[in-house]
């Protein structure tokens, strides 16, 4: 039997309360988390730890082959939505808006499962499909035309970063992680219906492989594990009251041979 989510949330809050007096800095992943952090504690912004090696733009040949294998026609516009099917990510509202606004050739594919699945299945049809959980997310992201994120709140939505790392545009509500959506990468809006309308209004002209690579490169740089590691080390040294120059000086001094006393 699964543990109720409210029980897990209460346990997390209890642990946070117990550690509060020993906390020197709160690490936040996004502007949204930073805004919600207790004002009594200093915050440090960090990047998410995520392995994007599989999330890279597909070549034109590989993209056409992937779409063919997935049963996606070249004249269709494929919009993905990835995440647990639940009120907090309201795919039900997204599907309702899709039925209202989508036209011929526009398909919405929902990846995930959860308590809202029965209600969403009642809205499914020719242009709305539930795929369940998948183990080929990098291929789906790279072959799709857009990612839709209708969430009500996220610390940092990793699917946004995964899609952008594939060169796929993202249309999202304003949640943690959406701040990395730059001009040309998609659009940030307010509601699930606005996500649908923004995505459908976008021309979504197929970008060349070179364009997708160029757009994706900056997101791979942003989430580079080396960059993230350096960031965490710098925060550790600042929090410990020691900066890098002081540590290097101490190490350099320790390496010097001791001078004999006269």
N, C-alpha and C positions, 0 to 999 in steps of 0.2 A: 504494500500500500504506500502510495506517495505521500510525502510530508506536505501539508498545506502551505501555500506560499506565505500566508500571513504569519505562520509559525517561524519560517525561515527569516522573514523580515524582522520579527521581534527579537530573534536570537542575534541577528546582525546589529540591531540597535543596542542590545544589551552589551555586546562586546565593545562596540564603539564607546559606550558610556564608561565602561570599565577602563578603557585605555585613554580616555580623554585627558586625564591629569598627567599622563606621561607623553603626550603628543607635542612635538616641537614644530611640526609643520603638517598641513593636510595636502595631499597630492590630488590634484583635480585634472581631469582629462579634457575639459572643454569650458567654454565661457559659461554654459548653463550650469555646470557643476560648481564653478567658482562663485557664481551668483548665489547659489543655495548654501554655500559653506558657512559655518558659524563664524561670525565676525571676530570672536575672541581669539581665534587661531590664525596664524599666518598661512597663506596658501602658496603652493608652488604648482605651476602648470606643467604637466608632462604629456608626452605623446603616448598613444596606446602601443602596447607590445603586441605586434601582429606579424605573422610570417606571410608576406605577399609574393613569395617566389613563384607560386602557381598562378597568381592573378596578373597576367600580362596580356597585352593586346594580341589578338590572333592575326595571323597573316590573312590576306584576302582569300587565298586558297583554303586555309584551315577554317576560316569563318564560314565560307560557303558550304564546306563539307559538314561542319557542325550543324548548321541550320538544316541541311538536307537530312542528316541522321535524326535530328530532333523533330522532323516533320513540319518545319517552319518554311513557308513559301517566301520567295524573295520579295514579293509585293506586299507581304504582311509586315506590320509594325508590331514588334514583340516587346511588351512592357512586363518586367518582372516586379514582384513584390515578395520580399524574403523575410520570414520571421514567424514566431509563434502566433497562431491565430487566436487573438484575445482582444478584449476591449481596449487595452492600452495601446495597441498598434492598429487602430480600428479598420481592419481589412473589410469588415462588413459594410461600413460606410463607403469605403473605396469601391467595393463591388457595386453598391447601389448607384454611386455616381457614374461608374463605368457604364452601367446599363442605360443611364440617362443621356450620356454625352457621346459615347464611343460610336464610331461609324464603321462601315465595311472595311475590313483589312486591319482593324485595330484589335489586338488580342492582349488580354491580361492573364498572366500566369502567376498563381500564388504558390510559393514554395514554403512549406511548413505545415504544422498541425497544431491543434489545440482545442480549447473548449468552444470556440466560435465556429468550428468547422461545420456542424449541422446547419446552422443558420446561413453560412456562406454557400453551402452546397445548394440551398434553395434558390440562390441567385445565379448559380452557374449556368452556362449555356454554351453556345457555339464560340463566343468570344471571351468567356471567362472559364478558366480551368484550374483545378486544384491538383498540384503535383505531389503533395506530401513532402517529406524531407528527402533531400537528394545528396548524393556524394560526388556530384560533378559540378559543383557550384562555379568553379573557375571557367569551365566550358560554357555554362549557361550565361554567366556574366559577360563573357567575351563575345558571344554570339547574339545577345539581345540588343535591342535598339535603345532601351532606357531602363533605369531602375526607379521604382516609385517607393517612397518612404512616407507613410501617413501617420507615423507615431505621435502620440501625445507627449511623450517624454523619453529621453535617452541620456545616459551618462556620456557615451560616445557611440554612435551607431557605426559599428565596424563594417556593415554591408555597404555603407556609403563609400568608405575608403577602398573596399574590395572592388566595387564597380568602377570607381574613378581610376584605380590602378590598371584596369582593363581598357581604359579609354572610353568607357560607357557613360553617357550623361545621366545625371541624377536629378529627380524632381522630388523635393522633400519639404515636410513641415520644418519649422524652426526648432530643431532639437540638437542635443550635443553631437558634434561631428559635422553638422550641416554647414558650419562656418568655413569648412575647407572647399565648399563648392564655389568655384570662381566663375567669372564671366565666361561663357562658352561651355561650361561644364554642366549646366542645368539651371535650376531655379529653386529658390527657397520661398515658400508660401505659408499660409496659416492653417488651412483645414484640409481634410482628405479630399473633399470635392475640388478644392483649388489645385491640389496636386494633380488630379485627373485632368482638369481643364488646362493647366499649364503644359502638361505633357502632350495632350492632344493638339494644342495650339502650336507646339514647336514643330518646325519643318522636319527635324530629325533626318536631314539628308545624310545618307551613308558617308561617314568620314573615311578617308583613305587610311590604309594601314600606317602610313607615315604620320598622318595627323593624330591618330589614336596613340601612337608611340610617344609623340611629342607631348600630348596632354597627360599621358600616364606617367612620364618620367618624373615630374615634380612630386607626384604623390608617392612614388617609390623612394624618392630622396627624403621626403617628409617622414616616412615610416621606416627608414633604414635602421636595422638593428644596431649598427655601430653608433649612429646618431643618438638613438634612444638610450643606449648604454652610457654614452658620454654625458647625456643629460641627467640621468639618474646619479652618476658619480658626482657631477658638479653639485647637485642638490644635497647629496650626502655630506660633501665637504663643507658646504655653506651651513648646513644644519648643525654639523659638528663643531662649527666655529673655526674651521680651518679652511683657508682657500688653497688653491692648487700651488700658487707660488711659494707659500709657507712650507707646504709639504715637500716640494721639490728642493727647497733650500735645506730643509732638515736632512733629506736623503743625501743631498750632495755633501753636506757637512759630515754625515756619518761615514761616507765612503772615503773621506780624506784620511791619510795616515796621521796618527797622533804625533805632534811635534814634541821633541824631548825638551825637558825643562833645563834651563841654564842656571 
